[in-house]
């Protein structure tokens, strides 16, 4: 009879060990699935943040311009640049927003100054920015670091603040 009890205890112990193993595998698979979902959501949110921030940055800069006529599209060392002119104490200064070296950059200079694109402050990662200004409508197509294009269209007001 003791032999039978010993076999029963061994089988019970083995069943408990197998159940524990199954439980551990289930927990591990749930954790790995959750980590993968969290990673994908984080990447998606980071990319969306970069796109929104880049577009909102440009829109805010244009809206802050003294007038719609102070906004122009220029060529800065072979790349499109958004030029925002402003008068400070009788002198004209220009803020240029452009892409260079994988970054959206901003450069604030006196009008006519000689500067290089690398001199601008890095704002946010962006591969390219294409600009068009026609009949008061500014269209910007920005390619972010992940290669996703986002388009922004703004209508510039005449003598009032840019919109």
MDAnalysis code that builds the backbone (N, CA, C; Angstrom):
import MDAnalysis as mda
import numpy as np

u = mda.Universe.empty(489, n_residues=163, atom_resindex=np.repeat(np.arange(163), 3), trajectory=True)
u.add_TopologyAttr("name", ["N", "CA", "C"] * 163)
u.add_TopologyAttr("resid", np.arange(1, 164))
u.add_TopologyAttr("resname", ["UNK", "UNK", "UNK", "UNK", "UNK", "UNK", "UNK", "UNK", "UNK", "UNK", "UNK", "UNK", "UNK", "UNK", "UNK", "UNK", "UNK", "UNK", "UNK", "UNK", "UNK", "UNK", "UNK", "UNK", "UNK", "UNK", "UNK", "UNK", "UNK", "UNK", "UNK", "UNK", "UNK", "UNK", "UNK", "UNK", "UNK", "UNK", "UNK", "UNK", "UNK", "UNK", "UNK", "UNK", "UNK", "UNK", "UNK", "UNK", "UNK", "UNK", "UNK", "UNK", "UNK", "UNK", "UNK", "UNK", "UNK", "UNK", "UNK", "UNK", "UNK", "UNK", "UNK", "UNK", "UNK", "UNK", "UNK", "UNK", "UNK", "UNK", "UNK", "UNK", "UNK", "UNK", "UNK", "UNK", "UNK", "UNK", "UNK", "UNK", "UNK", "UNK", "UNK", "UNK", "UNK", "UNK", "UNK", "UNK", "UNK", "UNK", "UNK", "UNK", "UNK", "UNK", "UNK", "UNK", "UNK", "UNK", "UNK", "UNK", "UNK", "UNK", "UNK", "UNK", "UNK", "UNK", "UNK", "UNK", "UNK", "UNK", "UNK", "UNK", "UNK", "UNK", "UNK", "UNK", "UNK", "UNK", "UNK", "UNK", "UNK", "UNK", "UNK", "UNK", "UNK", "UNK", "UNK", "UNK", "UNK", "UNK", "UNK", "UNK", "UNK", "UNK", "UNK", "UNK", "UNK", "UNK", "UNK", "UNK", "UNK", "UNK", "UNK", "UNK", "UNK", "UNK", "UNK", "UNK", "UNK", "UNK", "UNK", "UNK", "UNK", "UNK", "UNK", "UNK", "UNK", "UNK", "UNK", "UNK", "UNK", "UNK", "UNK"])
u.atoms.positions = np.array([
    [0.804, -1.184, 0.000],
    [0.000, 0.000, 0.000],
    [0.853, 1.256, 0.000],
    [1.973, 1.221, 0.612],
    [2.843, 2.381, 0.618],
    [3.416, 2.650, -0.761],
    [3.595, 1.555, -1.494],
    [4.096, 1.736, -2.836],
    [3.078, 2.468, -3.698],
    [1.810, 2.155, -3.515],
    [0.741, 2.796, -4.264],
    [0.648, 4.275, -3.912],
    [0.761, 4.586, -2.629],
    [0.717, 5.993, -2.189],
    [1.899, 6.764, -2.752],
    [3.065, 6.138, -2.796],
    [4.246, 6.790, -3.314],
    [4.055, 7.102, -4.793],
    [3.506, 6.188, -5.570],
    [3.242, 6.436, -6.986],
    [2.208, 7.544, -7.149],
    [1.197, 7.556, -6.280],
    [0.159, 8.577, -6.344],
    [0.764, 9.949, -6.063],
    [1.663, 10.040, -5.082],
    [2.312, 11.308, -4.764],
    [3.221, 11.755, -5.904],
    [3.921, 10.834, -6.527],
    [4.788, 11.185, -7.645],
    [3.965, 11.712, -8.813],
    [2.841, 11.091, -9.117],
    [1.973, 11.533, -10.213],
    [1.368, 12.892, -9.874],
    [0.933, 13.077, -8.632],
    [0.362, 14.350, -8.206],
    [1.419, 15.451, -8.321],
    [2.635, 15.171, -7.905],
    [3.735, 16.140, -8.004],
    [4.055, 16.472, -9.449],
    [4.029, 15.450, -10.296],
    [4.297, 15.657, -11.722],
    [3.200, 16.499, -12.358],
    [1.960, 16.251, -12.017],
    [0.841, 17.042, -12.547],
    [0.975, 18.495, -12.087],
    [1.323, 18.692, -10.834],
    [1.497, 20.051, -10.310],
    [2.632, 20.765, -11.046],
    [3.716, 20.063, -11.319],
    [4.845, 20.646, -12.035],
    [4.458, 21.010, -13.470],
    [3.728, 20.134, -14.139],
    [3.272, 20.417, -15.514],
    [2.328, 21.618, -15.524],
    [1.387, 21.667, -14.570],
    [0.472, 22.810, -14.488],
    [1.231, 24.120, -14.236],
    [2.239, 24.064, -13.359],
    [3.053, 25.245, -13.099],
    [3.781, 25.695, -14.368],
    [4.299, 24.729, -15.137],
    [4.986, 25.051, -16.399],
    [4.046, 25.696, -17.402],
    [2.839, 25.144, -17.539],
    [1.846, 25.711, -18.454],
    [1.484, 27.136, -18.016],
    [1.287, 27.314, -16.722],
    [0.966, 28.639, -16.173],
    [2.100, 29.633, -16.472],
    [3.348, 29.209, -16.284],
    [4.501, 30.077, -16.538],
    [4.594, 30.445, -18.018],
    [4.357, 29.495, -18.909],
    [4.390, 29.770, -20.347],
    [3.290, 30.752, -20.732],
    [2.105, 30.585, -20.168],
    [0.998, 31.505, -20.457],
    [1.330, 32.931, -19.992],
    [1.869, 33.045, -18.802],
    [2.240, 34.367, -18.283],
    [3.305, 35.009, -19.163],
    [4.299, 34.229, -19.552],
    [5.364, 34.738, -20.400],
    [4.825, 35.199, -21.755],
    [3.930, 34.426, -22.343],
    [3.381, 34.814, -23.652],
    [2.536, 36.085, -23.544],
    [1.771, 36.240, -22.472],
    [0.985, 37.463, -22.269],
    [1.913, 38.662, -22.088],
    [2.971, 38.509, -21.310],
    [3.924, 39.596, -21.102],
    [4.620, 39.999, -22.399],
    [5.030, 39.030, -23.191],
    [5.698, 39.330, -24.461],
    [4.754, 40.009, -25.443],
    [3.519, 39.558, -25.483],
    [2.523, 40.187, -26.356],
    [2.268, 41.624, -25.915],
    [2.137, 41.843, -24.628],
    [1.921, 43.189, -24.103],
    [3.097, 44.108, -24.389],
    [4.306, 43.586, -24.256],
    [5.500, 44.402, -24.532],
    [5.563, 44.786, -26.008],
    [5.194, 43.861, -26.890],
    [5.192, 44.155, -28.326],
    [4.152, 45.220, -28.666],
    [2.967, 45.095, -28.110],
    [1.910, 46.080, -28.348],
    [2.343, 47.448, -27.819],
    [2.926, 47.484, -26.625],
    [3.399, 48.739, -26.043],
    [4.463, 49.381, -26.930],
    [5.388, 48.579, -27.445],
    [6.439, 49.098, -28.320],
    [5.843, 49.699, -29.591],
    [4.915, 48.997, -30.226],
    [4.286, 49.513, -31.456],
    [3.526, 50.806, -31.192],
    [2.808, 50.889, -30.073],
    [2.078, 52.110, -29.731],
    [3.032, 53.272, -29.460],
    [4.127, 53.001, -28.810],
    [5.114, 54.040, -28.526],
    [5.720, 54.588, -29.819],
    [6.077, 53.717, -30.736],
    [6.632, 54.146, -32.025],
    [5.606, 54.963, -32.797],
    [4.365, 54.495, -32.825],
    [3.314, 55.218, -33.535],
    [3.097, 56.607, -32.940],
    [3.051, 56.690, -31.622],
    [2.848, 57.975, -30.960],
    [4.024, 58.919, -31.186],
    [5.235, 58.388, -31.164],
    [6.420, 59.217, -31.399],
    [6.411, 59.782, -32.813],
    [6.066, 58.957, -33.791],
    [6.003, 59.422, -35.182],
    [4.904, 60.463, -35.367],
    [3.754, 60.243, -34.770],
    [2.654, 61.206, -34.869],
    [3.036, 62.523, -34.199],
    [3.719, 62.441, -33.069],
    [4.171, 63.649, -32.378],
    [5.125, 64.450, -33.259],
    [6.063, 63.765, -33.895],
    [7.032, 64.452, -34.752],
    [6.330, 65.143, -35.921],
    [5.367, 64.468, -36.541],
    [4.638, 65.069, -37.666],
    [3.844, 66.286, -37.207],
    [3.096, 66.136, -36.130],
    [2.273, 67.249, -35.636],
    [3.131, 68.423, -35.195],
    [4.212, 68.141, -34.505],
    [5.067, 69.203, -33.995],
    [5.693, 69.993, -35.133],
    [6.157, 69.316, -36.147],
    [6.780, 69.971, -37.291],
    [5.777, 70.887, -37.998],
    [4.601, 70.390, -38.274],
    [3.572, 71.169, -38.964],
    [3.106, 72.330, -38.084],
    [2.879, 72.084, -36.812],
    [2.440, 73.140, -35.903],
    [3.510, 74.211, -35.728],
    [4.759, 73.827, -35.733],
    [5.860, 74.774, -35.612],
    [5.837, 75.759, -36.785],
    [5.715, 75.225, -37.988],
    [5.687, 76.080, -39.176],
    [4.442, 76.969, -39.156],
    [3.291, 76.392, -38.836],
    [2.048, 77.173, -38.803],
    [2.150, 78.304, -37.782],
    [2.712, 78.037, -36.623],
    [2.843, 79.061, -35.588],
    [3.788, 80.166, -36.027],
    [4.900, 79.802, -36.627],
    [5.848, 80.811, -37.106],
    [5.197, 81.712, -38.157],
    [4.435, 81.134, -39.070],
    [3.767, 81.933, -40.107],
    [2.719, 82.838, -39.469],
    [1.972, 82.335, -38.512],
    [0.951, 83.146, -37.850],
    [1.564, 84.297, -37.057],
    [2.787, 84.126, -36.583],
    [3.457, 85.173, -35.820],
    [4.069, 86.249, -36.706],
    [4.100, 86.025, -38.010],
    [4.687, 87.004, -38.927],
    [3.916, 88.319, -38.841],
    [4.632, 89.434, -39.057],
    [4.019, 90.754, -38.938],
    [2.886, 90.943, -39.941],
    [3.015, 90.343, -41.117],
    [1.944, 90.399, -42.115],
    [2.160, 89.277, -43.119],
    [1.131, 89.034, -43.918],
    [1.249, 88.008, -44.947],
    [2.316, 88.354, -45.966],
    [2.539, 89.642, -46.200],
    [3.557, 90.046, -47.172],
    [4.974, 89.821, -46.636],
    [5.129, 89.573, -45.336],
    [6.443, 89.310, -44.743],
    [6.854, 87.857, -44.917],
    [5.971, 87.040, -45.468],
    [6.235, 85.608, -45.654],
    [6.581, 85.360, -47.115],
    [7.686, 84.663, -47.347],
    [8.075, 84.321, -48.714],
    [8.754, 82.955, -48.727],
    [8.843, 82.396, -49.923],
    [9.539, 81.130, -50.126],
    [10.791, 81.446, -50.929],
    [11.935, 81.038, -50.404],
    [13.204, 81.318, -51.064],
    [14.000, 80.029, -51.231],
    [15.101, 80.154, -51.943],
    [16.027, 79.049, -52.112],
    [17.211, 79.333, -51.201],
    [17.507, 78.416, -50.307],
    [18.626, 78.580, -49.382],
    [19.589, 77.428, -49.597],
    [20.640, 77.694, -50.350],
    [21.666, 76.692, -50.651],
    [21.075, 75.433, -51.301],
    [20.175, 75.646, -52.248],
    [19.603, 74.543, -53.014],
    [18.368, 73.903, -52.414],
    [17.905, 74.386, -51.268],
    [16.718, 73.815, -50.633],
    [15.664, 74.910, -50.450],
    [14.393, 74.495, -50.447],
    [13.315, 75.446, -50.170],
    [13.448, 75.948, -48.737],
    [13.204, 77.248, -48.565],
    [13.241, 77.832, -47.228],
    [12.072, 78.786, -47.081],
    [11.471, 78.760, -45.930],
    [10.415, 79.695, -45.587],
    [11.105, 80.900, -44.964],
    [10.922, 82.082, -45.572],
    [11.563, 83.299, -45.076],
    [10.506, 84.206, -44.461],
    [10.724, 84.580, -43.208],
    [9.805, 85.449, -42.479],
    [10.555, 86.723, -42.122],
    [10.203, 87.822, -42.798],
    [10.890, 89.095, -42.576],
    [10.200, 89.872, -41.467],
    [11.007, 90.598, -40.691],
    [10.443, 91.469, -39.664],
    [11.352, 92.676, -39.477],
    [10.736, 93.778, -39.136],
    [11.448, 95.030, -38.938],
    [11.669, 95.236, -37.442],
    [12.956, 95.373, -37.046],
    [13.302, 95.604, -35.645],
    [14.190, 96.845, -35.597],
    [13.682, 97.887, -34.982],
    [14.416, 99.153, -34.850],
    [14.941, 99.666, -36.189],
    [14.111, 99.579, -37.203],
    [14.468, 100.114, -38.512],
    [15.318, 99.192, -39.372],
    [15.712, 98.053, -38.869],
    [16.491, 97.098, -39.652],
    [15.647, 95.863, -39.933],
    [15.871, 95.282, -41.103],
    [15.114, 94.100, -41.491],
    [15.907, 92.840, -41.133],
    [15.233, 91.924, -40.448],
    [15.806, 90.627, -40.097],
    [14.940, 89.539, -40.714],
    [15.574, 88.424, -41.026],
    [14.870, 87.320, -41.677],
    [15.060, 86.041, -40.869],
    [13.945, 85.362, -40.613],
    [13.981, 84.029, -40.013],
    [13.766, 83.037, -41.141],
    [14.724, 82.165, -41.345],
    [14.610, 81.139, -42.387],
    [14.336, 79.795, -41.716],
    [13.367, 79.081, -42.251],
    [13.043, 77.731, -41.779],
    [13.239, 76.804, -42.972],
    [14.070, 75.786, -42.813],
    [14.462, 74.938, -43.932],
    [14.933, 73.577, -43.408],
    [15.146, 72.641, -44.314],
    [15.679, 71.325, -43.948],
    [17.132, 71.230, -44.384],
    [17.945, 70.691, -43.485],
    [19.370, 70.490, -43.790],
    [19.908, 69.395, -42.884],
    [20.577, 68.426, -43.460],
    [21.221, 67.377, -42.670],
    [20.273, 66.523, -41.860],
    [19.045, 66.321, -42.360],
    [18.078, 65.484, -41.660],
    [17.322, 66.207, -40.555],
    [17.417, 67.528, -40.507],
    [16.746, 68.317, -39.470],
    [16.014, 69.497, -40.082],
    [14.882, 69.842, -39.490],
    [14.232, 71.114, -39.771],
    [15.002, 72.123, -38.934],
    [15.466, 73.195, -39.575],
    [16.307, 74.162, -38.881],
    [15.719, 75.563, -38.980],
    [16.138, 76.412, -38.044],
    [15.732, 77.811, -38.048],
    [16.983, 78.665, -37.932],
    [17.038, 79.710, -38.776],
    [18.175, 80.620, -38.765],
    [17.655, 82.051, -38.777],
    [17.981, 82.820, -37.749],
    [17.562, 84.219, -37.623],
    [18.770, 85.091, -37.919],
    [18.690, 85.917, -38.990],
    [19.825, 86.736, -39.408],
    [19.363, 88.102, -39.885],
    [20.321, 89.007, -39.978],
    [20.051, 90.293, -40.611],
    [19.881, 90.039, -42.107],
    [19.029, 90.822, -42.747],
    [18.789, 90.639, -44.169],
    [20.082, 90.864, -44.942],
    [20.379, 89.978, -45.859],
    [21.568, 90.104, -46.685],
    [22.816, 89.474, -46.093],
    [22.743, 88.950, -44.894],
    [23.902, 88.319, -44.268],
    [24.260, 87.016, -44.956],
    [25.527, 86.668, -44.925],
    [26.004, 85.426, -45.534],
    [26.125, 84.350, -44.455],
    [25.307, 83.339, -44.571],
    [25.341, 82.245, -43.605],
    [25.191, 80.926, -44.347],
    [25.592, 79.860, -43.692],
    [25.496, 78.519, -44.265],
    [24.328, 77.782, -43.612],
    [23.705, 76.834, -44.330],
    [22.569, 76.089, -43.763],
    [22.896, 75.379, -42.452],
    [24.120, 74.938, -42.270],
    [24.508, 74.240, -41.050],
    [24.495, 75.165, -39.835],
    [24.457, 76.493, -40.061],
    [24.467, 77.455, -38.957],
    [23.143, 77.508, -38.201],
    [22.073, 77.031, -38.821],
    [20.753, 77.103, -38.197],
    [20.606, 76.170, -37.006],
    [19.711, 76.544, -36.108],
    [19.410, 75.728, -34.936],
    [18.537, 74.534, -35.342],
    [18.866, 73.349, -34.839],
    [18.065, 72.154, -35.096],
    [16.751, 72.268, -34.323],
    [15.642, 72.021, -35.019],
    [14.328, 72.102, -34.381],
    [13.750, 70.717, -34.171],
    [13.613, 69.955, -35.254],
    [13.042, 68.609, -35.179],
    [13.524, 67.821, -36.394],
    [13.611, 66.502, -36.250],
    [14.075, 65.678, -37.368],
    [13.097, 65.750, -38.539],
    [13.647, 65.999, -39.729],
    [12.855, 66.031, -40.958],
    [13.804, 65.820, -42.132],
    [13.384, 65.017, -43.074],
    [14.230, 64.731, -44.231],
    [14.164, 65.823, -45.287],
    [12.949, 66.349, -45.518],
    [12.777, 67.285, -46.625],
    [11.568, 68.175, -46.372],
    [11.593, 69.352, -46.976],
    [10.452, 70.255, -46.924],
    [10.334, 70.926, -48.286],
    [9.172, 70.772, -48.891],
    [8.892, 71.410, -50.176],
    [7.847, 72.488, -49.938],
    [8.136, 73.685, -50.435],
    [7.261, 74.825, -50.190],
    [6.766, 75.419, -51.500],
    [5.549, 75.952, -51.450],
    [4.979, 76.656, -52.596],
    [4.095, 77.774, -52.055],
    [4.268, 78.969, -52.610],
    [3.458, 80.120, -52.226],
    [2.857, 80.698, -53.485],
    [1.538, 80.572, -53.580],
    [0.845, 81.036, -54.780],
    [-0.468, 81.697, -54.390],
    [-0.648, 82.948, -54.801],
    [-1.868, 83.714, -54.529],
    [-2.229, 83.728, -53.047],
    [-1.236, 83.888, -52.192],
    [-1.483, 83.974, -50.760],
    [-1.701, 82.637, -50.070],
    [-1.557, 81.536, -50.790],
    [-1.718, 80.201, -50.203],
    [-0.348, 79.547, -50.077],
    [0.064, 79.308, -48.850],
    [1.330, 78.644, -48.584],
    [1.062, 77.158, -48.392],
    [1.752, 76.349, -49.180],
    [1.636, 74.896, -49.063],
    [3.018, 74.338, -48.730],
    [3.081, 73.578, -47.670],
    [4.332, 72.941, -47.245],
    [4.113, 71.443, -47.165],
    [4.996, 70.684, -47.787],
    [4.977, 69.224, -47.691],
    [6.257, 68.829, -46.962],
    [6.092, 68.265, -45.775],
    [7.227, 67.935, -44.928],
    [7.365, 66.423, -44.855],
    [8.578, 65.943, -45.074],
    [8.881, 64.522, -44.947],
    [9.636, 64.337, -43.637],
    [9.040, 63.589, -42.713],
    [9.666, 63.417, -41.399],
    [10.792, 62.392, -41.456],
    [11.406, 62.146, -40.316],
    [12.533, 61.221, -40.237],
    [12.192, 59.799, -40.642],
    [10.923, 59.412, -40.510],
    [10.491, 58.062, -40.885],
    [10.097, 57.975, -42.354],
    [10.098, 59.117, -43.072],
    [9.746, 59.126, -44.480],
    [8.280, 59.401, -44.766],
    [7.507, 59.749, -43.759],
    [6.087, 60.038, -43.929],
    [5.903, 61.499, -44.309],
    [5.116, 61.742, -45.348],
    [4.849, 63.108, -45.789],
    [3.602, 63.661, -45.114],
    [3.683, 64.926, -44.692],
    [2.554, 65.633, -44.106],
    [2.425, 66.958, -44.839],
    [1.209, 67.295, -45.206],
    [0.989, 68.532, -45.956],
    [0.276, 69.564, -45.088],
    [0.713, 70.807, -45.234],
    [0.138, 71.934, -44.506],
    [-0.195, 73.018, -45.514],
    [-1.399, 73.556, -45.433],
    [-1.801, 74.675, -46.287],
    [-2.298, 75.801, -45.399],
    [-1.754, 76.999, -45.622],
    [-2.143, 78.181, -44.864],
    [-2.439, 79.317, -45.826],
    [-3.518, 80.031, -45.584],
    [-3.829, 81.215, -46.375],
    [-3.290, 82.418, -45.634],
    [-2.458, 83.212, -46.328],
    [-1.834, 84.385, -45.726],
    [-2.730, 85.603, -45.912],
    [-2.940, 86.328, -44.843],
    [-3.715, 87.557, -44.917],
    [-2.837, 88.664, -45.447],
    [-3.452, 89.667, -46.034],
    [-2.721, 90.793, -46.624],
    [-1.863, 91.545, -45.626],
    [-2.343, 92.639, -45.072],
    [-1.561, 93.462, -44.175],
    [-1.702, 93.057, -42.721],
    [-2.672, 92.234, -42.379],
    [-2.872, 91.800, -40.995],
    [-1.912, 90.692, -40.649],
    [-2.162, 90.056, -39.532],
    [-1.326, 88.935, -39.119],
    [-1.539, 87.755, -40.047],
    [-0.517, 86.998, -40.260],
    [-0.639, 85.804, -41.108],
    [-1.548, 84.815, -40.416],
    [-2.277, 84.004, -41.224],
    [-3.184, 83.029, -40.645],
    [-2.850, 81.637, -41.080],
])
